[in-house]
Amino acid sequence: MSVARVGIVMGSESDLPVMRKCGEVLDEYGIAWEIGVMSAHRAPDVVRAYARQAERRGLQVLVAGAGAAAHLPGVLASMTPLPVIGVPLAGTPLAGMDALLSIVQMPPGVPVATVAVGEMGARNAGHLAARILALLDPEVAAALTARRHQMGTRVRLPEGFDLGGRGMTES
């Protein structure tokens, strides 16, 4: 079994179905991950220990899902040099907008990359983690390139559409 490179955490067990979507995307890239439930409010010592041990344990990116006050991503970012991706979760009458604003409004020097609310955000957190890891990992970079190419093959252009002689380009 591979050592986890991405740590996925959330504040409540009820968030597991959404946050597992991040892990499913990481599986598509062949990236090992772990998942856990910890609360910045109810178990701050656990969060502190996790953040401080993450890099030593081989983690390279943290993904934190949080709803309502949404402190978990920012607390992790304040305690580790690893990149943290925040996933706002919809669990309040504000449908995740409160979480989105809490996560995205971090003070300078404590960045948290923030994705969309809910399942779409959890999936994009997996893709963003893969892009971060691809910077120094040729295997992940190749998987990322293959995935992007696969997505491009789904394009359906209208008959007679002309790209002006430029053709399709790979990035």
Chimera marker file (.cmm) of the C-alpha trace (Angstrom):
<marker_set name="trace">
<marker id="1" x="0.000" y="0.000" z="0.000" r="1" g="1" b="0" radius="0.5"/>
<marker id="2" x="1.272" y="3.444" z="-0.931" r="1" g="1" b="0" radius="0.5"/>
<marker id="3" x="1.876" y="6.187" z="1.576" r="1" g="1" b="0" radius="0.5"/>
<marker id="4" x="-0.910" y="8.748" z="1.422" r="1" g="1" b="0" radius="0.5"/>
<marker id="5" x="0.106" y="11.957" z="-0.337" r="1" g="1" b="0" radius="0.5"/>
<marker id="6" x="-3.171" y="13.819" z="0.164" r="1" g="1" b="0" radius="0.5"/>
<marker id="7" x="-4.968" y="14.135" z="3.473" r="1" g="1" b="0" radius="0.5"/>
<marker id="8" x="-8.721" y="14.704" z="3.231" r="1" g="1" b="0" radius="0.5"/>
<marker id="9" x="-10.376" y="15.882" z="6.437" r="1" g="1" b="0" radius="0.5"/>
<marker id="10" x="-13.730" y="17.270" z="7.456" r="1" g="1" b="0" radius="0.5"/>
<marker id="11" x="-15.411" y="18.463" z="10.604" r="1" g="1" b="0" radius="0.5"/>
<marker id="12" x="-18.315" y="16.034" z="10.674" r="1" g="1" b="0" radius="0.5"/>
<marker id="13" x="-18.984" y="12.443" z="9.693" r="1" g="1" b="0" radius="0.5"/>
<marker id="14" x="-22.063" y="13.629" z="7.805" r="1" g="1" b="0" radius="0.5"/>
<marker id="15" x="-19.669" y="15.273" z="5.310" r="1" g="1" b="0" radius="0.5"/>
<marker id="16" x="-18.062" y="11.953" z="4.303" r="1" g="1" b="0" radius="0.5"/>
<marker id="17" x="-20.245" y="11.275" z="1.218" r="1" g="1" b="0" radius="0.5"/>
<marker id="18" x="-19.299" y="14.636" z="-0.307" r="1" g="1" b="0" radius="0.5"/>
<marker id="19" x="-15.620" y="14.564" z="0.637" r="1" g="1" b="0" radius="0.5"/>
<marker id="20" x="-15.137" y="11.006" z="-0.672" r="1" g="1" b="0" radius="0.5"/>
<marker id="21" x="-15.672" y="12.507" z="-4.132" r="1" g="1" b="0" radius="0.5"/>
<marker id="22" x="-12.254" y="14.122" z="-3.747" r="1" g="1" b="0" radius="0.5"/>
<marker id="23" x="-10.741" y="10.705" z="-3.067" r="1" g="1" b="0" radius="0.5"/>
<marker id="24" x="-12.478" y="9.207" z="-6.094" r="1" g="1" b="0" radius="0.5"/>
<marker id="25" x="-10.799" y="11.811" z="-8.307" r="1" g="1" b="0" radius="0.5"/>
<marker id="26" x="-7.420" y="11.150" z="-6.698" r="1" g="1" b="0" radius="0.5"/>
<marker id="27" x="-7.916" y="7.437" z="-7.427" r="1" g="1" b="0" radius="0.5"/>
<marker id="28" x="-8.291" y="8.298" z="-11.124" r="1" g="1" b="0" radius="0.5"/>
<marker id="29" x="-4.787" y="9.801" z="-11.024" r="1" g="1" b="0" radius="0.5"/>
<marker id="30" x="-3.305" y="6.955" z="-8.971" r="1" g="1" b="0" radius="0.5"/>
<marker id="31" x="-2.672" y="9.222" z="-5.981" r="1" g="1" b="0" radius="0.5"/>
<marker id="32" x="-2.808" y="7.654" z="-2.526" r="1" g="1" b="0" radius="0.5"/>
<marker id="33" x="-4.960" y="9.481" z="0.040" r="1" g="1" b="0" radius="0.5"/>
<marker id="34" x="-6.328" y="9.197" z="3.544" r="1" g="1" b="0" radius="0.5"/>
<marker id="35" x="-9.540" y="10.512" z="5.034" r="1" g="1" b="0" radius="0.5"/>
<marker id="36" x="-10.513" y="11.537" z="8.549" r="1" g="1" b="0" radius="0.5"/>
<marker id="37" x="-13.018" y="13.442" z="10.625" r="1" g="1" b="0" radius="0.5"/>
<marker id="38" x="-11.759" y="16.117" z="13.021" r="1" g="1" b="0" radius="0.5"/>
<marker id="39" x="-13.227" y="19.348" z="14.279" r="1" g="1" b="0" radius="0.5"/>
<marker id="40" x="-11.369" y="22.602" z="14.760" r="1" g="1" b="0" radius="0.5"/>
<marker id="41" x="-13.918" y="23.461" z="17.460" r="1" g="1" b="0" radius="0.5"/>
<marker id="42" x="-14.643" y="20.147" z="19.198" r="1" g="1" b="0" radius="0.5"/>
<marker id="43" x="-11.186" y="18.562" z="18.957" r="1" g="1" b="0" radius="0.5"/>
<marker id="44" x="-8.597" y="21.314" z="18.393" r="1" g="1" b="0" radius="0.5"/>
<marker id="45" x="-5.757" y="19.202" z="19.838" r="1" g="1" b="0" radius="0.5"/>
<marker id="46" x="-6.411" y="16.497" z="17.236" r="1" g="1" b="0" radius="0.5"/>
<marker id="47" x="-6.386" y="19.070" z="14.412" r="1" g="1" b="0" radius="0.5"/>
<marker id="48" x="-3.175" y="20.614" z="15.741" r="1" g="1" b="0" radius="0.5"/>
<marker id="49" x="-1.425" y="17.232" z="15.943" r="1" g="1" b="0" radius="0.5"/>
<marker id="50" x="-2.630" y="16.225" z="12.469" r="1" g="1" b="0" radius="0.5"/>
<marker id="51" x="-1.424" y="19.484" z="10.906" r="1" g="1" b="0" radius="0.5"/>
<marker id="52" x="1.958" y="19.369" z="12.603" r="1" g="1" b="0" radius="0.5"/>
<marker id="53" x="2.588" y="15.706" z="11.697" r="1" g="1" b="0" radius="0.5"/>
<marker id="54" x="1.230" y="15.817" z="8.131" r="1" g="1" b="0" radius="0.5"/>
<marker id="55" x="4.426" y="16.677" z="6.282" r="1" g="1" b="0" radius="0.5"/>
<marker id="56" x="6.549" y="14.245" z="8.318" r="1" g="1" b="0" radius="0.5"/>
<marker id="57" x="4.032" y="11.480" z="7.545" r="1" g="1" b="0" radius="0.5"/>
<marker id="58" x="4.467" y="12.050" z="3.787" r="1" g="1" b="0" radius="0.5"/>
<marker id="59" x="1.392" y="14.123" z="3.055" r="1" g="1" b="0" radius="0.5"/>
<marker id="60" x="1.953" y="16.792" z="0.419" r="1" g="1" b="0" radius="0.5"/>
<marker id="61" x="-1.478" y="18.436" z="0.129" r="1" g="1" b="0" radius="0.5"/>
<marker id="62" x="-4.346" y="18.777" z="2.596" r="1" g="1" b="0" radius="0.5"/>
<marker id="63" x="-7.992" y="19.071" z="1.555" r="1" g="1" b="0" radius="0.5"/>
<marker id="64" x="-10.365" y="20.250" z="4.266" r="1" g="1" b="0" radius="0.5"/>
<marker id="65" x="-14.129" y="20.310" z="3.971" r="1" g="1" b="0" radius="0.5"/>
<marker id="66" x="-16.053" y="22.530" z="6.348" r="1" g="1" b="0" radius="0.5"/>
<marker id="67" x="-19.492" y="24.041" z="6.713" r="1" g="1" b="0" radius="0.5"/>
<marker id="68" x="-21.004" y="26.852" z="8.780" r="1" g="1" b="0" radius="0.5"/>
<marker id="69" x="-18.132" y="28.737" z="10.492" r="1" g="1" b="0" radius="0.5"/>
<marker id="70" x="-15.703" y="26.703" z="8.354" r="1" g="1" b="0" radius="0.5"/>
<marker id="71" x="-12.584" y="27.133" z="10.453" r="1" g="1" b="0" radius="0.5"/>
<marker id="72" x="-10.928" y="23.783" z="9.719" r="1" g="1" b="0" radius="0.5"/>
<marker id="73" x="-9.124" y="24.743" z="6.463" r="1" g="1" b="0" radius="0.5"/>
<marker id="74" x="-7.725" y="27.963" z="7.928" r="1" g="1" b="0" radius="0.5"/>
<marker id="75" x="-6.667" y="26.335" z="11.181" r="1" g="1" b="0" radius="0.5"/>
<marker id="76" x="-4.783" y="23.660" z="9.224" r="1" g="1" b="0" radius="0.5"/>
<marker id="77" x="-3.161" y="26.290" z="6.989" r="1" g="1" b="0" radius="0.5"/>
<marker id="78" x="-1.978" y="28.180" z="10.066" r="1" g="1" b="0" radius="0.5"/>
<marker id="79" x="-0.179" y="25.104" z="11.384" r="1" g="1" b="0" radius="0.5"/>
<marker id="80" x="1.473" y="23.510" z="8.345" r="1" g="1" b="0" radius="0.5"/>
<marker id="81" x="3.573" y="24.650" z="5.381" r="1" g="1" b="0" radius="0.5"/>
<marker id="82" x="1.639" y="22.268" z="3.109" r="1" g="1" b="0" radius="0.5"/>
<marker id="83" x="-0.851" y="23.648" z="0.595" r="1" g="1" b="0" radius="0.5"/>
<marker id="84" x="-4.417" y="23.487" z="1.922" r="1" g="1" b="0" radius="0.5"/>
<marker id="85" x="-7.480" y="23.316" z="-0.302" r="1" g="1" b="0" radius="0.5"/>
<marker id="86" x="-10.754" y="24.284" z="1.360" r="1" g="1" b="0" radius="0.5"/>
<marker id="87" x="-14.069" y="22.770" z="0.309" r="1" g="1" b="0" radius="0.5"/>
<marker id="88" x="-17.086" y="24.754" z="1.561" r="1" g="1" b="0" radius="0.5"/>
<marker id="89" x="-19.942" y="22.461" z="2.543" r="1" g="1" b="0" radius="0.5"/>
<marker id="90" x="-23.645" y="23.240" z="2.508" r="1" g="1" b="0" radius="0.5"/>
<marker id="91" x="-25.051" y="22.383" z="5.908" r="1" g="1" b="0" radius="0.5"/>
<marker id="92" x="-26.772" y="25.549" z="7.029" r="1" g="1" b="0" radius="0.5"/>
<marker id="93" x="-29.731" y="27.636" z="5.878" r="1" g="1" b="0" radius="0.5"/>
<marker id="94" x="-27.217" y="29.705" z="3.876" r="1" g="1" b="0" radius="0.5"/>
<marker id="95" x="-26.499" y="26.670" z="1.639" r="1" g="1" b="0" radius="0.5"/>
<marker id="96" x="-22.726" y="26.872" z="2.026" r="1" g="1" b="0" radius="0.5"/>
<marker id="97" x="-22.311" y="30.573" z="1.258" r="1" g="1" b="0" radius="0.5"/>
<marker id="98" x="-21.275" y="31.183" z="4.869" r="1" g="1" b="0" radius="0.5"/>
<marker id="99" x="-18.634" y="28.454" z="4.568" r="1" g="1" b="0" radius="0.5"/>
<marker id="100" x="-17.434" y="29.761" z="1.208" r="1" g="1" b="0" radius="0.5"/>
<marker id="101" x="-16.902" y="33.260" z="2.575" r="1" g="1" b="0" radius="0.5"/>
<marker id="102" x="-15.227" y="31.960" z="5.743" r="1" g="1" b="0" radius="0.5"/>
<marker id="103" x="-12.752" y="29.839" z="3.797" r="1" g="1" b="0" radius="0.5"/>
<marker id="104" x="-11.956" y="32.261" z="1.001" r="1" g="1" b="0" radius="0.5"/>
<marker id="105" x="-11.358" y="35.282" z="3.302" r="1" g="1" b="0" radius="0.5"/>
<marker id="106" x="-8.110" y="34.169" z="4.904" r="1" g="1" b="0" radius="0.5"/>
<marker id="107" x="-5.655" y="36.790" z="6.154" r="1" g="1" b="0" radius="0.5"/>
<marker id="108" x="-2.491" y="37.446" z="4.137" r="1" g="1" b="0" radius="0.5"/>
<marker id="109" x="0.170" y="34.826" z="4.763" r="1" g="1" b="0" radius="0.5"/>
<marker id="110" x="-2.290" y="32.036" z="5.607" r="1" g="1" b="0" radius="0.5"/>
<marker id="111" x="-3.580" y="31.045" z="2.157" r="1" g="1" b="0" radius="0.5"/>
<marker id="112" x="-6.262" y="28.444" z="1.573" r="1" g="1" b="0" radius="0.5"/>
<marker id="113" x="-7.108" y="27.598" z="-2.029" r="1" g="1" b="0" radius="0.5"/>
<marker id="114" x="-10.894" y="27.541" z="-2.133" r="1" g="1" b="0" radius="0.5"/>
<marker id="115" x="-13.109" y="25.602" z="-4.531" r="1" g="1" b="0" radius="0.5"/>
<marker id="116" x="-16.865" y="25.521" z="-5.121" r="1" g="1" b="0" radius="0.5"/>
<marker id="117" x="-19.444" y="24.517" z="-2.527" r="1" g="1" b="0" radius="0.5"/>
<marker id="118" x="-20.256" y="20.832" z="-2.146" r="1" g="1" b="0" radius="0.5"/>
<marker id="119" x="-19.618" y="17.825" z="-4.343" r="1" g="1" b="0" radius="0.5"/>
<marker id="120" x="-18.400" y="19.814" z="-7.356" r="1" g="1" b="0" radius="0.5"/>
<marker id="121" x="-15.882" y="21.544" z="-5.103" r="1" g="1" b="0" radius="0.5"/>
<marker id="122" x="-14.755" y="18.257" z="-3.557" r="1" g="1" b="0" radius="0.5"/>
<marker id="123" x="-14.116" y="16.842" z="-7.028" r="1" g="1" b="0" radius="0.5"/>
<marker id="124" x="-12.217" y="19.960" z="-8.099" r="1" g="1" b="0" radius="0.5"/>
<marker id="125" x="-10.165" y="19.788" z="-4.899" r="1" g="1" b="0" radius="0.5"/>
<marker id="126" x="-8.996" y="16.371" z="-6.093" r="1" g="1" b="0" radius="0.5"/>
<marker id="127" x="-8.097" y="17.767" z="-9.507" r="1" g="1" b="0" radius="0.5"/>
<marker id="128" x="-6.291" y="20.740" z="-7.941" r="1" g="1" b="0" radius="0.5"/>
<marker id="129" x="-4.338" y="18.461" z="-5.594" r="1" g="1" b="0" radius="0.5"/>
<marker id="130" x="-3.291" y="16.407" z="-8.643" r="1" g="1" b="0" radius="0.5"/>
<marker id="131" x="-2.119" y="19.553" z="-10.429" r="1" g="1" b="0" radius="0.5"/>
<marker id="132" x="-0.053" y="20.560" z="-7.400" r="1" g="1" b="0" radius="0.5"/>
<marker id="133" x="1.542" y="17.111" z="-7.160" r="1" g="1" b="0" radius="0.5"/>
<marker id="134" x="2.132" y="17.014" z="-10.937" r="1" g="1" b="0" radius="0.5"/>
<marker id="135" x="4.590" y="19.889" z="-10.628" r="1" g="1" b="0" radius="0.5"/>
<marker id="136" x="7.223" y="17.501" z="-9.254" r="1" g="1" b="0" radius="0.5"/>
<marker id="137" x="5.864" y="14.068" z="-10.187" r="1" g="1" b="0" radius="0.5"/>
<marker id="138" x="6.130" y="12.971" z="-13.839" r="1" g="1" b="0" radius="0.5"/>
<marker id="139" x="3.682" y="10.084" z="-13.352" r="1" g="1" b="0" radius="0.5"/>
<marker id="140" x="0.976" y="12.367" z="-11.996" r="1" g="1" b="0" radius="0.5"/>
<marker id="141" x="1.771" y="14.892" z="-14.734" r="1" g="1" b="0" radius="0.5"/>
<marker id="142" x="1.290" y="12.182" z="-17.385" r="1" g="1" b="0" radius="0.5"/>
<marker id="143" x="-2.007" y="11.099" z="-15.810" r="1" g="1" b="0" radius="0.5"/>
<marker id="144" x="-3.124" y="14.731" z="-15.724" r="1" g="1" b="0" radius="0.5"/>
<marker id="145" x="-2.228" y="15.215" z="-19.396" r="1" g="1" b="0" radius="0.5"/>
<marker id="146" x="-4.090" y="12.031" z="-20.337" r="1" g="1" b="0" radius="0.5"/>
<marker id="147" x="-7.150" y="13.138" z="-18.392" r="1" g="1" b="0" radius="0.5"/>
<marker id="148" x="-7.158" y="16.568" z="-20.035" r="1" g="1" b="0" radius="0.5"/>
<marker id="149" x="-6.829" y="14.960" z="-23.456" r="1" g="1" b="0" radius="0.5"/>
<marker id="150" x="-9.710" y="12.603" z="-22.655" r="1" g="1" b="0" radius="0.5"/>
<marker id="151" x="-11.895" y="15.557" z="-21.638" r="1" g="1" b="0" radius="0.5"/>
<marker id="152" x="-11.030" y="17.287" z="-24.923" r="1" g="1" b="0" radius="0.5"/>
<marker id="153" x="-12.195" y="14.291" z="-26.961" r="1" g="1" b="0" radius="0.5"/>
<marker id="154" x="-15.718" y="14.852" z="-25.623" r="1" g="1" b="0" radius="0.5"/>
<marker id="155" x="-15.986" y="18.133" z="-27.537" r="1" g="1" b="0" radius="0.5"/>
<marker id="156" x="-18.691" y="18.063" z="-30.210" r="1" g="1" b="0" radius="0.5"/>
<marker id="157" x="-18.395" y="20.890" z="-32.709" r="1" g="1" b="0" radius="0.5"/>
<marker id="158" x="-21.186" y="21.855" z="-35.073" r="1" g="1" b="0" radius="0.5"/>
<marker id="159" x="-20.838" y="20.712" z="-38.664" r="1" g="1" b="0" radius="0.5"/>
<marker id="160" x="-18.922" y="23.265" z="-40.668" r="1" g="1" b="0" radius="0.5"/>
<marker id="161" x="-17.204" y="24.809" z="-37.619" r="1" g="1" b="0" radius="0.5"/>
<marker id="162" x="-13.715" y="26.017" z="-38.562" r="1" g="1" b="0" radius="0.5"/>
<marker id="163" x="-10.932" y="26.692" z="-36.078" r="1" g="1" b="0" radius="0.5"/>
<marker id="164" x="-9.326" y="29.038" z="-38.583" r="1" g="1" b="0" radius="0.5"/>
<marker id="165" x="-6.510" y="26.652" z="-39.461" r="1" g="1" b="0" radius="0.5"/>
<marker id="166" x="-5.176" y="26.673" z="-35.918" r="1" g="1" b="0" radius="0.5"/>
<marker id="167" x="-6.241" y="23.136" z="-35.031" r="1" g="1" b="0" radius="0.5"/>
<marker id="168" x="-6.516" y="21.825" z="-31.521" r="1" g="1" b="0" radius="0.5"/>
<marker id="169" x="-3.538" y="22.524" z="-29.289" r="1" g="1" b="0" radius="0.5"/>
<marker id="170" x="-2.301" y="20.648" z="-26.259" r="1" g="1" b="0" radius="0.5"/>
<marker id="171" x="-1.397" y="22.666" z="-23.226" r="1" g="1" b="0" radius="0.5"/>
<link id1="1" id2="2" r="1" g="1" b="0" radius="0.2"/>
<link id1="2" id2="3" r="1" g="1" b="0" radius="0.2"/>
<link id1="3" id2="4" r="1" g="1" b="0" radius="0.2"/>
<link id1="4" id2="5" r="1" g="1" b="0" radius="0.2"/>
<link id1="5" id2="6" r="1" g="1" b="0" radius="0.2"/>
<link id1="6" id2="7" r="1" g="1" b="0" radius="0.2"/>
<link id1="7" id2="8" r="1" g="1" b="0" radius="0.2"/>
<link id1="8" id2="9" r="1" g="1" b="0" radius="0.2"/>
<link id1="9" id2="10" r="1" g="1" b="0" radius="0.2"/>
<link id1="10" id2="11" r="1" g="1" b="0" radius="0.2"/>
<link id1="11" id2="12" r="1" g="1" b="0" radius="0.2"/>
<link id1="12" id2="13" r="1" g="1" b="0" radius="0.2"/>
<link id1="13" id2="14" r="1" g="1" b="0" radius="0.2"/>
<link id1="14" id2="15" r="1" g="1" b="0" radius="0.2"/>
<link id1="15" id2="16" r="1" g="1" b="0" radius="0.2"/>
<link id1="16" id2="17" r="1" g="1" b="0" radius="0.2"/>
<link id1="17" id2="18" r="1" g="1" b="0" radius="0.2"/>
<link id1="18" id2="19" r="1" g="1" b="0" radius="0.2"/>
<link id1="19" id2="20" r="1" g="1" b="0" radius="0.2"/>
<link id1="20" id2="21" r="1" g="1" b="0" radius="0.2"/>
<link id1="21" id2="22" r="1" g="1" b="0" radius="0.2"/>
<link id1="22" id2="23" r="1" g="1" b="0" radius="0.2"/>
<link id1="23" id2="24" r="1" g="1" b="0" radius="0.2"/>
<link id1="24" id2="25" r="1" g="1" b="0" radius="0.2"/>
<link id1="25" id2="26" r="1" g="1" b="0" radius="0.2"/>
<link id1="26" id2="27" r="1" g="1" b="0" radius="0.2"/>
<link id1="27" id2="28" r="1" g="1" b="0" radius="0.2"/>
<link id1="28" id2="29" r="1" g="1" b="0" radius="0.2"/>
<link id1="29" id2="30" r="1" g="1" b="0" radius="0.2"/>
<link id1="30" id2="31" r="1" g="1" b="0" radius="0.2"/>
<link id1="31" id2="32" r="1" g="1" b="0" radius="0.2"/>
<link id1="32" id2="33" r="1" g="1" b="0" radius="0.2"/>
<link id1="33" id2="34" r="1" g="1" b="0" radius="0.2"/>
<link id1="34" id2="35" r="1" g="1" b="0" radius="0.2"/>
<link id1="35" id2="36" r="1" g="1" b="0" radius="0.2"/>
<link id1="36" id2="37" r="1" g="1" b="0" radius="0.2"/>
<link id1="37" id2="38" r="1" g="1" b="0" radius="0.2"/>
<link id1="38" id2="39" r="1" g="1" b="0" radius="0.2"/>
<link id1="39" id2="40" r="1" g="1" b="0" radius="0.2"/>
<link id1="40" id2="41" r="1" g="1" b="0" radius="0.2"/>
<link id1="41" id2="42" r="1" g="1" b="0" radius="0.2"/>
<link id1="42" id2="43" r="1" g="1" b="0" radius="0.2"/>
<link id1="43" id2="44" r="1" g="1" b="0" radius="0.2"/>
<link id1="44" id2="45" r="1" g="1" b="0" radius="0.2"/>
<link id1="45" id2="46" r="1" g="1" b="0" radius="0.2"/>
<link id1="46" id2="47" r="1" g="1" b="0" radius="0.2"/>
<link id1="47" id2="48" r="1" g="1" b="0" radius="0.2"/>
<link id1="48" id2="49" r="1" g="1" b="0" radius="0.2"/>
<link id1="49" id2="50" r="1" g="1" b="0" radius="0.2"/>
<link id1="50" id2="51" r="1" g="1" b="0" radius="0.2"/>
<link id1="51" id2="52" r="1" g="1" b="0" radius="0.2"/>
<link id1="52" id2="53" r="1" g="1" b="0" radius="0.2"/>
<link id1="53" id2="54" r="1" g="1" b="0" radius="0.2"/>
<link id1="54" id2="55" r="1" g="1" b="0" radius="0.2"/>
<link id1="55" id2="56" r="1" g="1" b="0" radius="0.2"/>
<link id1="56" id2="57" r="1" g="1" b="0" radius="0.2"/>
<link id1="57" id2="58" r="1" g="1" b="0" radius="0.2"/>
<link id1="58" id2="59" r="1" g="1" b="0" radius="0.2"/>
<link id1="59" id2="60" r="1" g="1" b="0" radius="0.2"/>
<link id1="60" id2="61" r="1" g="1" b="0" radius="0.2"/>
<link id1="61" id2="62" r="1" g="1" b="0" radius="0.2"/>
<link id1="62" id2="63" r="1" g="1" b="0" radius="0.2"/>
<link id1="63" id2="64" r="1" g="1" b="0" radius="0.2"/>
<link id1="64" id2="65" r="1" g="1" b="0" radius="0.2"/>
<link id1="65" id2="66" r="1" g="1" b="0" radius="0.2"/>
<link id1="66" id2="67" r="1" g="1" b="0" radius="0.2"/>
<link id1="67" id2="68" r="1" g="1" b="0" radius="0.2"/>
<link id1="68" id2="69" r="1" g="1" b="0" radius="0.2"/>
<link id1="69" id2="70" r="1" g="1" b="0" radius="0.2"/>
<link id1="70" id2="71" r="1" g="1" b="0" radius="0.2"/>
<link id1="71" id2="72" r="1" g="1" b="0" radius="0.2"/>
<link id1="72" id2="73" r="1" g="1" b="0" radius="0.2"/>
<link id1="73" id2="74" r="1" g="1" b="0" radius="0.2"/>
<link id1="74" id2="75" r="1" g="1" b="0" radius="0.2"/>
<link id1="75" id2="76" r="1" g="1" b="0" radius="0.2"/>
<link id1="76" id2="77" r="1" g="1" b="0" radius="0.2"/>
<link id1="77" id2="78" r="1" g="1" b="0" radius="0.2"/>
<link id1="78" id2="79" r="1" g="1" b="0" radius="0.2"/>
<link id1="79" id2="80" r="1" g="1" b="0" radius="0.2"/>
<link id1="80" id2="81" r="1" g="1" b="0" radius="0.2"/>
<link id1="81" id2="82" r="1" g="1" b="0" radius="0.2"/>
<link id1="82" id2="83" r="1" g="1" b="0" radius="0.2"/>
<link id1="83" id2="84" r="1" g="1" b="0" radius="0.2"/>
<link id1="84" id2="85" r="1" g="1" b="0" radius="0.2"/>
<link id1="85" id2="86" r="1" g="1" b="0" radius="0.2"/>
<link id1="86" id2="87" r="1" g="1" b="0" radius="0.2"/>
<link id1="87" id2="88" r="1" g="1" b="0" radius="0.2"/>
<link id1="88" id2="89" r="1" g="1" b="0" radius="0.2"/>
<link id1="89" id2="90" r="1" g="1" b="0" radius="0.2"/>
<link id1="90" id2="91" r="1" g="1" b="0" radius="0.2"/>
<link id1="91" id2="92" r="1" g="1" b="0" radius="0.2"/>
<link id1="92" id2="93" r="1" g="1" b="0" radius="0.2"/>
<link id1="93" id2="94" r="1" g="1" b="0" radius="0.2"/>
<link id1="94" id2="95" r="1" g="1" b="0" radius="0.2"/>
<link id1="95" id2="96" r="1" g="1" b="0" radius="0.2"/>
<link id1="96" id2="97" r="1" g="1" b="0" radius="0.2"/>
<link id1="97" id2="98" r="1" g="1" b="0" radius="0.2"/>
<link id1="98" id2="99" r="1" g="1" b="0" radius="0.2"/>
<link id1="99" id2="100" r="1" g="1" b="0" radius="0.2"/>
<link id1="100" id2="101" r="1" g="1" b="0" radius="0.2"/>
<link id1="101" id2="102" r="1" g="1" b="0" radius="0.2"/>
<link id1="102" id2="103" r="1" g="1" b="0" radius="0.2"/>
<link id1="103" id2="104" r="1" g="1" b="0" radius="0.2"/>
<link id1="104" id2="105" r="1" g="1" b="0" radius="0.2"/>
<link id1="105" id2="106" r="1" g="1" b="0" radius="0.2"/>
<link id1="106" id2="107" r="1" g="1" b="0" radius="0.2"/>
<link id1="107" id2="108" r="1" g="1" b="0" radius="0.2"/>
<link id1="108" id2="109" r="1" g="1" b="0" radius="0.2"/>
<link id1="109" id2="110" r="1" g="1" b="0" radius="0.2"/>
<link id1="110" id2="111" r="1" g="1" b="0" radius="0.2"/>
<link id1="111" id2="112" r="1" g="1" b="0" radius="0.2"/>
<link id1="112" id2="113" r="1" g="1" b="0" radius="0.2"/>
<link id1="113" id2="114" r="1" g="1" b="0" radius="0.2"/>
<link id1="114" id2="115" r="1" g="1" b="0" radius="0.2"/>
<link id1="115" id2="116" r="1" g="1" b="0" radius="0.2"/>
<link id1="116" id2="117" r="1" g="1" b="0" radius="0.2"/>
<link id1="117" id2="118" r="1" g="1" b="0" radius="0.2"/>
<link id1="118" id2="119" r="1" g="1" b="0" radius="0.2"/>
<link id1="119" id2="120" r="1" g="1" b="0" radius="0.2"/>
<link id1="120" id2="121" r="1" g="1" b="0" radius="0.2"/>
<link id1="121" id2="122" r="1" g="1" b="0" radius="0.2"/>
<link id1="122" id2="123" r="1" g="1" b="0" radius="0.2"/>
<link id1="123" id2="124" r="1" g="1" b="0" radius="0.2"/>
<link id1="124" id2="125" r="1" g="1" b="0" radius="0.2"/>
<link id1="125" id2="126" r="1" g="1" b="0" radius="0.2"/>
<link id1="126" id2="127" r="1" g="1" b="0" radius="0.2"/>
<link id1="127" id2="128" r="1" g="1" b="0" radius="0.2"/>
<link id1="128" id2="129" r="1" g="1" b="0" radius="0.2"/>
<link id1="129" id2="130" r="1" g="1" b="0" radius="0.2"/>
<link id1="130" id2="131" r="1" g="1" b="0" radius="0.2"/>
<link id1="131" id2="132" r="1" g="1" b="0" radius="0.2"/>
<link id1="132" id2="133" r="1" g="1" b="0" radius="0.2"/>
<link id1="133" id2="134" r="1" g="1" b="0" radius="0.2"/>
<link id1="134" id2="135" r="1" g="1" b="0" radius="0.2"/>
<link id1="135" id2="136" r="1" g="1" b="0" radius="0.2"/>
<link id1="136" id2="137" r="1" g="1" b="0" radius="0.2"/>
<link id1="137" id2="138" r="1" g="1" b="0" radius="0.2"/>
<link id1="138" id2="139" r="1" g="1" b="0" radius="0.2"/>
<link id1="139" id2="140" r="1" g="1" b="0" radius="0.2"/>
<link id1="140" id2="141" r="1" g="1" b="0" radius="0.2"/>
<link id1="141" id2="142" r="1" g="1" b="0" radius="0.2"/>
<link id1="142" id2="143" r="1" g="1" b="0" radius="0.2"/>
<link id1="143" id2="144" r="1" g="1" b="0" radius="0.2"/>
<link id1="144" id2="145" r="1" g="1" b="0" radius="0.2"/>
<link id1="145" id2="146" r="1" g="1" b="0" radius="0.2"/>
<link id1="146" id2="147" r="1" g="1" b="0" radius="0.2"/>
<link id1="147" id2="148" r="1" g="1" b="0" radius="0.2"/>
<link id1="148" id2="149" r="1" g="1" b="0" radius="0.2"/>
<link id1="149" id2="150" r="1" g="1" b="0" radius="0.2"/>
<link id1="150" id2="151" r="1" g="1" b="0" radius="0.2"/>
<link id1="151" id2="152" r="1" g="1" b="0" radius="0.2"/>
<link id1="152" id2="153" r="1" g="1" b="0" radius="0.2"/>
<link id1="153" id2="154" r="1" g="1" b="0" radius="0.2"/>
<link id1="154" id2="155" r="1" g="1" b="0" radius="0.2"/>
<link id1="155" id2="156" r="1" g="1" b="0" radius="0.2"/>
<link id1="156" id2="157" r="1" g="1" b="0" radius="0.2"/>
<link id1="157" id2="158" r="1" g="1" b="0" radius="0.2"/>
<link id1="158" id2="159" r="1" g="1" b="0" radius="0.2"/>
<link id1="159" id2="160" r="1" g="1" b="0" radius="0.2"/>
<link id1="160" id2="161" r="1" g="1" b="0" radius="0.2"/>
<link id1="161" id2="162" r="1" g="1" b="0" radius="0.2"/>
<link id1="162" id2="163" r="1" g="1" b="0" radius="0.2"/>
<link id1="163" id2="164" r="1" g="1" b="0" radius="0.2"/>
<link id1="164" id2="165" r="1" g="1" b="0" radius="0.2"/>
<link id1="165" id2="166" r="1" g="1" b="0" radius="0.2"/>
<link id1="166" id2="167" r="1" g="1" b="0" radius="0.2"/>
<link id1="167" id2="168" r="1" g="1" b="0" radius="0.2"/>
<link id1="168" id2="169" r="1" g="1" b="0" radius="0.2"/>
<link id1="169" id2="170" r="1" g="1" b="0" radius="0.2"/>
<link id1="170" id2="171" r="1" g="1" b="0" radius="0.2"/>
</marker_set>
